[in-house]
Amino acid sequence: MTQNEADVVVVGLGPVGITLCNLLAAAGVRVEGIDAADDVYALPRAIGMDHEVMRVFQNIGAADAIAAATGQYRASEYRSADGVVLRRFESPAEPYPLAWPPYMTFLQPELERALRANGKRFPNLTLRTGTELVSLENPERPVLTLHDKVSGDRSKRTPRYVVGCDGAASFVRRRLGVAMEDLDFDEPWLVVDMILEDGHVPLPETNVQFCDPARPHTYVCGPDRLRRWEFMILPGENPVEINRPERIWQLLSPWLRPDQARLWRSATYNFHALVARQWRVGSVFLAGDACHMTPPFLAQGMVQGIKDAANLAWKLTHAIGGGPERLLGTYQAERRPFIREVIEITKRLGKVICELDPGKARARDAEMVAAMHTGQGVQVRQNLFPPIRHGLVGSSTAGAGEPCPQPWVVGPFDRMRLDDALPPGFQLLITGDLDPSPDLLDTSREAGVAVHRVVQERSYPSLLVEEDRVLADWLASKGARAVLVRPDHVVFGTAADAGEAEQLVHQMQTMLAATDQ
């Protein structure tokens, strides 16, 4: 691919940028990804991801390689200064709704290496490291100037679209003049990653948020022998001094001796709650930390960035393929309100953890213990998050805006996850007891929607047979027998019969057309 052939230039090859490169390349888009660093950052940062993210990796063919660098995400507990359990987050039991464990821990350097290696499969993807963006002009028809840090050469790019995935200090965002909305959370913390020397150190078997007003802190079980501690930096403390090894070992002394683990990484951060006021200027978009920063108390930073990439990739592909340009306007319309809700949920949890007043902490503890006694203190993490409420989702149907379930299926092939048995694009999935009418089949074909019957018992060899009734039971809970699914696996809407399903396809067509007015 020559220098000016790319349809999309992605700036930044962290987890969000390299995922977006893979998604676009897998769809046939010509992509160039650049990063100022020479290689993957060698130390861990993000540590948790969910099943929606693994589904994205599955769709680009990278899931197996990434799964090798993941670990079980343990249950999470909030504990008082006295060790009393105040709240507990658990994962759903099997069968898993998306055919992946709902939450996992991972090693970020290994994840990024796997995604970069996966990108080499695509001849339409060019990755350039040691290359920095030094100029971005005319966002309506972008002109980029790149600087090769080794040779010193400068070169121009004129892609159709640019996506800034270049992190919290985003050059792209600053060049566009996009302001960040401050959602009123700013807390300094020390993050410490330790590698255990052996697996027999007596540490908690769960993740723990220690809601201790003397010093709020967090413990996370990472994959293999990685363990993470996060300590709130108290008023008057010096971030430089608290990050010295001798001070770190003082903080870790209730759990570890220096002969039991080695310090892999430590860093001080201000945990922020910020969201960009604009996610698009002309033909230039922002994704990931470049347009939102979430406190880490639900491990949503990278997760939501990957979901930005999944949302934007199919819309860019649609536009580049001749679809309506204004469909791209639904990216901000869908993702920005959703992110604000996620940030507000995370802030509420953060404020519980970060309470420094002993009296208020005792009152908080009493209230949370009472909730535990009534059964309200145990929650499933995924149930905290809202559906997409705006943009290209159907109105007034149950399940709209949620991720579509992905069961394990068998058919005229080996056992596999449902997405692997389907082509990319819009899908209408119907359960075995619903017969699609000729009108529904004709309407779907004209709209470019593939119709697939997913049955619960084997009848014909050509049909998809799901295990464990994951899809069927989800549809039944919505009072439906069919679901219209977008290319990013977000539910457009559900239907109870063939007539409603046909109306759903018409509604989708109308909304797609409206984006081109």
Secondary structure, DSSP 8 states (H G I E B T S, - for coil): --TT--SEEEE--SHHHHHHHHHHHHTT--EEEEESSSS--SS----EEEHHHHHHHHHTT-HHHHHTTEEE---EEEEETT--EEEEEE---SS-TTSS-SEEEE-HHHHHHHHHHHHTT-TTEEEEESEEEEEEE-TTS-EEEEEETTT--EEEE--SEEEE---TT-HHHHHHT--EEEEEEEEEEEEEEEEESSTT----SSEEEEE-TT--EEEEE-STTEEEEEEE--TT--HHHHTSHHHHHHHHTTT--TTTEEEEEEEEEEEEEEEES-SEETTEEE-GGGTEE--GGGS-HHHHHHHHHHHHHHHHHHHHTT--GGGGHHHHHHHHHHHHHHHHHHHHHHHHHT---HHHHHHHHHHHHHHHHTT-SEEEGGGGS----SSSS-SS-TTTTSB----EEESSS--EEGGGGS-SS-EEEEETT----HHHHHHHHHHT-EEEEEESS--STTSEEESTTHHHHHHHHTT-SEEEE-TTSBEEEEESSHHHHHHHHHHHHHHHHHTT-
